[in-house]
Amino acid sequence: FRYEIKAANPEGKELEYRIEDNVLNIYEKEKDTTKIIVPSSLETISDNAFRYYWGLEEFEVADNNPYFYAENGILYNKDQTRLIRFPAASPIVNYAFPNTITSTSPWAFCNCQYLYSVKMNNELLELGAAAFKGCKKLSTVAFSTGISNLNSCVYTNLSGAKGNSEIEGTFEGCDS
């Protein structure tokens, strides 16, 4: 796949990358950008996509994309039952899951720089592996009472976020 640079300032910040219309799948690709524009043709996004986009502030999805949706810059599947990616540089500091969300992708909040608190809804059943890995300012997580699948990964450093310490890797790298 290829990216088209839409706009850039002289310092190389505030970049927008438009994924080409004929692209069907996207995988992990490290880029320094603040906005990803998802076309109507994009059908799948790998779990690894966008987790190293440190400057990413928002997603924008074409209205006629049948697979994805973005609200407040956050990427969801079209029916808004899965949170795919919370941008690492989103200015949102307190986030409450919409009531429609029942699962998150692995690394959904990975490396979020400004996120301080998260409140899960009671409909959330599955939290993806390493969901909050590297969230340096995250200090409060209110867990869902309905959650039944807390995926883990090989990481064991649970320093930081307050919550269920049995979730290996979910909070790895959280300093608060």
C-alpha positions as CSV (number, residue, x, y, z in Angstrom):
1,F,0.0,0.0,0.0
2,R,1.0,3.6,-0.4
3,Y,0.3,6.9,1.3
4,E,-0.4,10.2,-0.3
5,I,0.8,13.3,1.6
6,K,-2.1,15.8,1.7
7,A,-0.6,18.6,3.7
8,A,2.6,19.3,5.8
9,N,4.2,22.2,7.5
10,P,8.0,22.9,7.2
11,E,8.7,21.0,10.5
12,G,7.2,17.8,9.1
13,K,4.3,17.9,11.6
14,E,0.5,18.1,11.1
15,L,0.7,15.6,8.3
16,E,-2.4,13.9,6.9
17,Y,-2.1,10.6,5.1
18,R,-4.8,9.5,2.8
19,I,-4.9,5.8,2.2
20,E,-5.5,5.3,-1.5
21,D,-9.0,4.3,-2.6
22,N,-8.1,1.0,-4.1
23,V,-6.4,-0.3,-0.9
24,L,-8.3,-3.2,0.7
25,N,-6.0,-4.1,3.7
26,I,-3.6,-2.2,5.9
27,Y,-0.9,-3.5,8.1
28,E,1.6,-2.0,10.6
29,K,3.6,0.8,9.0
30,E,5.5,3.3,11.1
31,K,4.8,6.9,10.2
32,D,4.9,10.3,11.8
33,T,1.5,11.7,11.1
34,T,-1.3,13.4,13.0
35,K,-4.3,12.3,10.9
36,I,-5.2,9.1,9.0
37,I,-7.9,9.3,6.3
38,V,-9.5,6.0,5.6
39,P,-11.2,5.6,2.2
40,S,-14.4,3.8,1.4
41,S,-12.5,0.9,-0.1
42,L,-10.5,-0.2,3.0
43,E,-11.9,-3.5,4.3
44,T,-9.4,-4.7,6.9
45,I,-6.9,-3.2,9.3
46,S,-4.4,-5.5,11.1
47,D,-4.2,-5.5,14.8
48,N,-0.7,-4.0,14.6
49,A,-1.6,-1.1,12.3
50,F,-1.0,2.4,13.8
51,R,0.4,1.3,17.1
52,Y,3.7,3.2,16.4
53,Y,2.1,6.3,15.1
54,W,3.2,8.4,18.1
55,G,1.9,11.7,16.7
56,L,-1.5,10.4,15.5
57,E,-4.3,12.6,16.8
58,E,-7.3,11.4,14.8
59,F,-8.8,9.1,12.2
60,E,-11.2,10.3,9.6
61,V,-13.3,7.6,7.7
62,A,-15.1,8.1,4.5
63,D,-18.9,8.2,5.1
64,N,-19.5,5.4,2.6
65,N,-17.0,3.0,4.1
66,P,-19.0,-0.1,5.0
67,Y,-16.4,-1.4,7.5
68,F,-15.1,1.4,9.7
69,Y,-16.4,4.5,11.5
70,A,-14.6,7.3,13.4
71,E,-16.0,9.6,16.1
72,N,-14.0,12.2,17.9
73,G,-11.0,10.9,16.0
74,I,-11.3,7.4,17.5
75,L,-11.5,4.4,15.1
76,Y,-14.3,1.8,15.5
77,N,-15.8,-0.9,13.3
78,K,-18.8,0.3,11.4
79,D,-21.5,-1.0,13.8
80,Q,-19.5,0.5,16.7
81,T,-19.2,-2.7,18.7
82,R,-15.3,-2.8,18.5
83,L,-12.9,-0.1,19.4
84,I,-10.0,-0.5,16.9
85,R,-7.6,2.3,17.8
86,F,-7.5,5.3,20.1
87,P,-4.9,7.6,18.6
88,A,-1.7,7.8,20.6
89,A,-1.6,11.6,20.6
90,S,-5.4,12.2,21.0
91,P,-6.0,15.2,23.2
92,I,-8.8,13.3,25.0
93,V,-7.7,12.8,28.6
94,N,-10.8,11.1,30.1
95,Y,-12.5,8.5,27.9
96,A,-15.8,6.6,28.5
97,F,-16.6,3.7,26.3
98,P,-19.8,4.2,24.3
99,N,-22.5,1.7,25.3
100,T,-22.3,-0.1,22.0
101,I,-18.7,-1.3,22.5
102,T,-18.3,-5.0,23.3
103,S,-14.6,-5.5,22.5
104,T,-11.3,-3.8,21.8
105,S,-8.6,-4.7,19.4
106,P,-5.2,-5.6,20.8
107,W,-3.1,-2.5,21.6
108,A,-6.3,-0.4,21.2
109,F,-4.9,2.4,23.5
110,C,-1.2,1.5,23.1
111,N,1.2,4.4,23.8
112,C,-1.6,7.0,24.4
113,Q,0.3,10.0,25.6
114,Y,-2.4,12.1,27.3
115,L,-5.0,9.5,28.4
116,Y,-5.5,9.8,32.2
117,S,-8.7,7.8,32.9
118,V,-10.8,5.2,31.2
119,K,-14.3,4.1,32.1
120,M,-15.5,0.9,30.5
121,N,-19.1,0.3,29.8
122,N,-20.9,-2.8,31.3
123,E,-21.4,-4.2,27.8
124,L,-17.7,-4.7,27.3
125,L,-16.9,-8.4,27.2
126,E,-13.4,-8.6,25.8
127,L,-10.4,-6.4,26.3
128,G,-7.7,-6.9,23.7
129,A,-4.1,-7.9,24.7
130,A,-1.8,-5.1,25.8
131,A,-4.7,-2.7,25.5
132,F,-3.1,0.1,27.6
133,K,0.6,-0.7,27.0
134,G,2.8,2.4,27.2
135,C,0.0,4.7,28.4
136,K,2.4,6.8,30.7
137,K,-0.3,9.1,32.2
138,L,-3.1,6.5,32.7
139,S,-3.9,6.3,36.4
140,T,-7.6,5.2,36.6
141,V,-9.5,2.4,34.9
142,A,-13.0,1.6,35.8
143,F,-13.6,-2.0,34.6
144,S,-16.7,-3.4,33.1
145,T,-18.8,-5.7,35.2
146,G,-19.6,-7.8,32.2
147,I,-16.0,-8.4,31.0
148,S,-15.3,-12.1,30.6
149,N,-12.2,-12.2,28.4
150,L,-9.2,-10.3,29.6
151,N,-6.6,-11.2,27.0
152,S,-3.0,-11.1,28.0
153,C,0.4,-11.2,26.3
154,V,4.0,-12.0,27.2
155,Y,4.6,-8.7,29.1
156,T,4.5,-8.9,32.8
157,N,5.3,-5.3,34.0
158,L,2.1,-4.1,35.5
159,S,3.5,-0.9,37.0
160,G,1.1,2.0,36.8
161,A,-2.6,1.9,36.2
162,K,-5.0,1.0,39.0
163,G,-7.3,-1.9,38.2
164,N,-7.1,-5.6,38.0
165,S,-3.4,-6.6,38.4
166,E,-4.1,-10.1,37.0
167,I,-4.2,-8.8,33.4
168,E,-0.6,-9.5,32.3
169,G,0.6,-7.0,29.8
170,T,-2.5,-5.0,29.5
171,F,-1.0,-2.1,31.5
172,E,2.7,-2.7,30.8
173,G,4.6,0.6,30.6
174,C,2.0,2.7,32.5
175,D,3.9,5.0,34.8
176,S,1.1,6.8,36.7
